[in-house]
Amino acid sequence: MTDLDALRYPIGKFLAPASIEEINIEAMVSNLAALPAKMRRETLNLNDLQLDTPYREGGWTIRQVVHHVADSHINCYCRFKLAMTEENPVIKPYFENLWAELPDGKSAPVKVSLDLLEAVHIRLDLLLKSFQRVDYLRTYVHPEYNRVFYLFQVLANYSWHSDHHLAHVTVLKKKMGW
């Protein structure tokens, strides 16, 4: 792994599980539920200059990371609901890099997205805790990848995604001595 890859993927790249037996569903649901508090704690005392510091050269600022996580996890919640209410629906992809460049992604107070993330995760946690194991075998189609995703893979991905972006914040804070 190059130095740039280490900054870009501080916890490593996501490896999708091939079967539901490969994951601990309860641990991943708990990890998702814990993200809003962890993200709030890690950004609580950062000033605007710190929030507007990119986690790596050419990367998003901490502010953009926080807004991206909220955007992404809203989509996550919708994708779970679609898969639970439709047979193998085709989800709507979005251009996360372009979303991060919109004015709200570049300049809105992080509190807005932290509050949004908390609310979405309360709903997501309630939804996921209502699932039976068999529900994680439901699927959706992601047209960007032209393939089917099982909900257990989606859960694993968003659990990783939570740790991945939280690490962008914590690694930068450590590097900068904040």
C-alpha positions in Angstrom: 0.0 0.0 0.0 1.4 3.4 -1.0 1.5 6.4 1.4 -1.4 7.9 -0.5 -3.4 4.7 -0.2 -2.7 4.6 3.5 -4.1 8.2 3.9 -7.0 7.4 1.6 -7.8 4.1 3.2 -6.6 4.4 6.8 -8.3 1.2 7.9 -7.8 -0.6 4.5 -10.1 -1.1 1.6 -13.5 -2.7 2.0 -13.7 -6.4 1.4 -17.2 -7.6 0.8 -18.2 -10.7 2.6 -19.2 -13.6 0.2 -21.7 -15.1 2.7 -23.7 -14.0 5.6 -21.8 -16.5 7.8 -18.7 -14.3 7.4 -20.1 -11.3 9.4 -21.2 -10.5 12.9 -24.5 -8.8 12.2 -25.1 -7.6 15.8 -21.6 -6.0 16.0 -22.0 -4.2 12.7 -25.5 -2.9 13.7 -23.9 -1.6 17.0 -21.0 -0.1 15.1 -23.5 1.8 12.9 -25.5 3.0 15.9 -22.4 4.3 17.6 -21.1 6.4 14.6 -23.0 9.6 15.2 -21.7 10.0 18.8 -18.2 9.1 17.7 -18.2 11.6 14.8 -19.7 14.3 17.1 -17.0 13.7 19.7 -14.2 13.8 17.2 -15.4 17.1 15.6 -16.8 18.8 18.7 -13.9 21.2 19.5 -12.6 21.8 16.0 -12.7 25.3 14.7 -13.5 26.3 11.1 -9.9 26.3 10.0 -9.5 22.8 11.3 -12.8 21.7 9.8 -11.7 23.1 6.5 -8.4 21.1 6.5 -8.3 18.2 4.0 -7.5 14.9 5.5 -5.0 14.3 2.7 -3.7 16.3 -0.2 -6.4 16.4 -2.8 -8.9 14.9 -0.4 -12.0 16.2 1.3 -11.9 18.5 4.3 -13.2 17.3 7.6 -16.3 19.4 7.0 -16.9 17.6 3.7 -16.3 14.2 5.2 -19.0 14.9 7.9 -21.5 16.1 5.3 -20.6 13.2 3.0 -21.2 10.6 5.8 -24.6 12.1 6.4 -25.4 12.1 2.7 -24.2 8.6 2.3 -26.0 7.2 5.3 -29.3 8.8 4.2 -28.9 6.8 1.0 -28.0 3.7 3.0 -31.2 4.0 5.0 -33.3 4.4 1.8 -31.6 1.5 0.2 -32.4 -0.8 3.1 -36.0 0.3 3.0 -36.3 -0.2 -0.7 -34.9 -3.7 -0.5 -37.3 -4.5 2.3 -40.4 -3.2 0.5 -39.6 -4.2 -3.1 -38.3 -7.3 -4.9 -34.7 -6.6 -5.9 -35.2 -2.9 -6.7 -32.8 -0.9 -8.8 -31.4 1.8 -6.5 -30.6 5.4 -7.6 -26.8 6.0 -7.4 -25.4 9.5 -6.8 -22.2 11.2 -7.5 -20.7 11.6 -4.0 -17.8 13.7 -5.2 -20.1 16.2 -6.8 -22.3 16.3 -3.8 -19.3 17.1 -1.6 -18.5 20.1 -3.9 -22.0 21.7 -3.5 -22.1 24.7 -1.3 -23.8 22.9 1.6 -21.1 20.2 1.5 -18.3 22.7 1.5 -19.6 25.3 4.0 -22.6 24.3 6.1 -21.9 24.0 9.8 -21.1 20.4 10.7 -23.7 20.4 13.5 -26.4 20.3 10.8 -25.1 17.0 9.4 -24.2 15.6 12.8 -27.8 16.2 13.9 -29.0 14.6 10.6 -26.7 11.7 11.0 -28.0 11.1 14.5 -31.6 11.1 13.4 -31.0 8.9 10.4 -29.1 6.4 12.6 -31.9 6.2 15.2 -34.2 5.2 12.4 -31.7 2.9 10.8 -31.0 1.2 14.1 -34.7 0.7 14.7 -35.1 -0.8 11.2 -32.0 -3.1 11.4 -32.9 -4.4 14.9 -36.3 -5.4 13.5 -34.7 -7.6 10.8 -34.6 -11.4 11.0 -31.4 -12.9 9.7 -33.2 -13.9 6.5 -33.9 -10.2 5.8 -30.2 -9.7 5.2 -30.5 -12.0 2.3 -32.8 -9.5 0.5 -31.2 -7.7 -2.4 -31.0 -4.6 -4.6 -29.4 -3.9 -7.9 -26.8 -1.1 -8.0 -26.8 0.1 -11.7 -23.3 1.7 -11.4 -21.8 -1.7 -10.7 -24.4 -3.7 -12.7 -24.7 -6.2 -9.9 -26.9 -7.4 -7.1 -26.0 -6.6 -3.5 -27.3 -8.6 -0.5 -28.2 -6.5 2.5 -25.6 -8.3 4.7 -23.0 -7.0 2.2 -24.6 -3.5 2.4 -24.5 -3.7 6.3 -20.8 -4.7 6.2 -20.0 -1.9 3.7 -21.7 0.8 5.8 -20.1 -0.5 9.0 -16.7 -0.2 7.3 -17.7 3.2 5.8 -18.4 4.5 9.3 -14.9 3.5 10.5 -13.2 4.5 7.3 -14.4 8.2 7.5 -14.1 8.4 11.2 -10.5 7.4 10.7 -10.0 10.2 8.2 -10.8 12.6 11.1 -8.9 10.9 13.8 -5.7 10.3 11.8 -5.7 14.0 10.7 -6.2 15.1 14.3 -3.4 13.0 15.5 -1.1 14.1 12.7 -1.8 17.8 13.4 -1.7 17.4 17.1 -5.3 18.6 17.7 
